[in-house]
């Protein structure tokens, strides 16, 4: 296989990936060292012995994995893709046809599945089986969300320009050190 072009040239790099049948993977996670998932243009599963490609109910590229339990793995990606399941029983599509946002991260917090996207923060309600925009109590509301992370009872939203945390009751904005404050 020929060497890839400089990664700064995204178009050339994408052409190289296509021409060489390369797989573009962007996230890896799993509940155990013998139960790993890797996502990107395809989804692969490691069972401790070998990697196998998984069949999914979508052909959309995926961006992130959230492990809720060994039985419930969440995969999110382009065009509002939200999948739940595992390598053993398969994945179901929880997406809606009208969704066209790019989900970049998912996090379970306060009995809700929060979803980061280019259109702001969303939440999946398992009882209603709906994906809805989520409004914070910030003014102005979150400007962008990209990565969500829950630790020690706090949900963090890391955006390119907007940082905030949520304790389950109140959202607090943190001034981004490289950007003007959002007011």
C-alpha positions as CSV (number, residue, x, y, z in Angstrom):
1,X,0.0,0.0,0.0
2,X,1.4,3.4,-0.9
3,X,2.2,5.9,1.8
4,X,-0.8,8.3,2.6
5,X,-0.5,12.0,1.7
6,X,0.0,14.7,4.2
7,X,-3.0,14.6,6.6
8,X,-3.3,18.4,6.3
9,X,-4.7,17.9,2.8
10,X,-8.1,16.4,3.7
11,X,-9.3,15.9,0.1
12,X,-6.1,14.1,-0.9
13,X,-6.2,12.0,2.2
14,X,-9.9,11.0,1.6
15,X,-9.0,10.1,-2.1
16,X,-6.1,8.0,-0.8
17,X,-8.5,6.2,1.7
18,X,-11.0,5.4,-1.1
19,X,-8.3,4.3,-3.6
20,X,-6.7,1.9,-1.0
21,X,-9.9,0.6,0.5
22,X,-8.7,1.9,3.8
23,X,-11.1,2.1,6.8
24,X,-11.3,5.4,8.6
25,X,-11.9,4.7,12.3
26,X,-12.4,7.5,14.8
27,X,-13.4,6.0,18.1
28,X,-12.7,2.8,20.1
29,X,-14.3,1.6,23.3
30,X,-15.9,-1.4,24.9
31,X,-17.0,-3.0,28.2
32,X,-14.0,-5.4,28.4
33,X,-10.7,-6.1,26.7
34,X,-12.3,-9.0,24.9
35,X,-15.4,-6.9,23.9
36,X,-14.2,-3.8,22.0
37,X,-15.9,-1.7,19.3
38,X,-14.2,0.5,16.7
39,X,-16.3,2.9,14.6
40,X,-15.9,5.2,11.7
41,X,-16.8,4.4,8.1
42,X,-17.4,0.9,9.3
43,X,-18.0,-0.8,12.7
44,X,-15.7,-3.6,13.9
45,X,-15.8,-5.8,17.0
46,X,-13.0,-7.4,18.9
47,X,-13.9,-10.6,20.8
48,X,-10.5,-11.2,22.3
49,X,-9.4,-13.4,19.3
50,X,-10.2,-11.5,16.1
51,X,-11.8,-8.5,14.6
52,X,-15.0,-8.8,12.7
53,X,-17.0,-6.3,10.8
54,X,-20.6,-5.8,12.1
55,X,-23.7,-5.4,9.9
56,X,-25.7,-2.4,10.9
57,X,-29.1,-1.0,10.0
58,X,-27.4,2.1,8.5
59,X,-24.6,2.9,6.2
60,X,-23.9,6.3,7.8
61,X,-20.4,7.0,9.1
62,X,-20.2,6.8,12.9
63,X,-18.4,9.2,15.3
64,X,-18.6,7.9,18.8
65,X,-19.3,5.0,21.1
66,X,-20.9,5.1,24.6
67,X,-20.9,1.9,26.6
68,X,-23.9,1.8,28.9
69,X,-23.4,-2.0,29.7
70,X,-22.0,-5.0,27.9
71,X,-25.5,-5.5,26.4
72,X,-26.2,-1.8,25.6
73,X,-23.7,-0.1,23.4
74,X,-24.6,3.3,21.8
75,X,-23.2,4.3,18.5
76,X,-23.8,7.9,17.1
77,X,-22.9,9.5,13.8
78,X,-23.9,11.5,10.7
79,X,-27.5,12.3,9.7
80,X,-28.8,11.9,13.3
81,X,-27.7,8.3,13.5
82,X,-28.4,6.7,16.9
83,X,-27.9,3.0,17.2
84,X,-28.3,0.8,20.3
85,X,-27.4,-2.9,20.8
86,X,-24.3,-5.1,20.8
87,X,-22.3,-7.4,18.6
88,X,-24.1,-10.5,19.8
89,X,-27.7,-9.5,19.4
90,X,-27.3,-6.7,16.8
91,X,-28.1,-3.0,16.7
92,X,-31.4,-1.2,16.3
93,X,-31.8,2.2,14.7
94,X,-33.3,4.8,17.1
95,X,-32.8,7.6,14.6
96,X,-35.6,9.6,13.0
97,X,-35.8,10.2,9.3
98,X,-35.9,13.9,9.6
99,X,-32.7,14.2,11.7
100,X,-29.8,15.6,9.8
101,X,-27.5,16.7,12.5
102,X,-24.1,15.2,13.1
103,X,-24.0,13.5,16.5
104,X,-20.4,13.6,17.7
105,X,-20.8,12.3,21.3
106,X,-23.2,10.6,23.6
107,X,-23.3,10.5,27.4
108,X,-25.7,8.9,29.9
109,X,-26.5,11.4,32.8
110,X,-29.5,11.8,35.1
111,X,-31.4,8.9,33.5
112,X,-31.1,10.6,30.0
113,X,-29.0,9.9,27.0
114,X,-27.5,13.3,26.0
115,X,-26.3,13.8,22.4
116,X,-23.8,16.4,21.2
117,X,-24.3,17.7,17.7
118,X,-23.6,20.5,15.3
119,X,-27.1,21.8,16.1
120,X,-26.6,21.9,19.8
121,X,-27.4,19.6,22.6
122,X,-30.1,16.9,22.2
123,X,-31.5,14.2,24.5
124,X,-33.0,10.8,23.7
125,X,-36.0,9.9,25.7
126,X,-36.2,6.1,25.9
127,X,-39.8,6.1,27.1
128,X,-41.0,8.3,24.2
129,X,-38.4,6.9,21.8
130,X,-37.7,10.5,20.6
131,X,-34.7,12.7,20.0
132,X,-35.4,16.2,21.1
133,X,-33.4,19.4,21.3
134,X,-32.3,20.1,24.9
135,X,-32.4,23.7,26.2
136,X,-30.1,24.5,29.1
137,X,-30.7,27.4,31.6
138,X,-27.7,29.3,30.2
139,X,-28.2,32.6,28.5
140,X,-27.4,32.4,25.7
141,X,-27.9,28.7,25.4
142,X,-24.9,26.5,24.5
143,X,-23.3,27.8,21.4
144,X,-21.8,24.4,20.4
145,X,-21.4,21.0,21.8
146,X,-18.8,18.4,20.6
147,X,-17.8,16.1,23.4
148,X,-19.9,15.1,26.4
149,X,-18.4,13.5,29.5
150,X,-20.0,12.6,32.8
151,X,-17.7,12.2,35.9
152,X,-18.4,12.4,39.6
153,X,-22.0,13.6,39.2
154,X,-21.2,16.3,36.7
155,X,-22.0,16.4,32.9
156,X,-19.5,18.3,30.9
157,X,-20.1,19.8,27.5
158,X,-16.9,20.6,25.6
159,X,-17.4,22.6,22.4
160,X,-15.0,24.4,20.2
161,X,-16.0,27.8,21.6
162,X,-18.3,26.9,24.5
163,X,-17.6,24.9,27.7
164,X,-20.2,24.2,30.3
165,X,-21.1,21.8,33.1
166,X,-24.3,20.5,34.6
167,X,-24.8,19.2,38.1
168,X,-28.3,17.9,37.4
169,X,-30.0,21.1,38.4
170,X,-28.0,24.1,37.0
171,X,-25.8,24.6,34.0
172,X,-22.6,26.7,34.5
173,X,-20.6,28.1,31.6
174,X,-16.8,28.2,31.8
175,X,-15.1,30.9,29.8
176,X,-13.0,29.2,27.1
177,X,-9.4,30.2,27.5
178,X,-8.8,30.7,23.8
179,X,-12.1,32.6,22.9
180,X,-13.9,35.7,24.0
181,X,-16.5,35.0,26.8
182,X,-20.0,34.1,25.6
183,X,-22.5,36.5,27.1
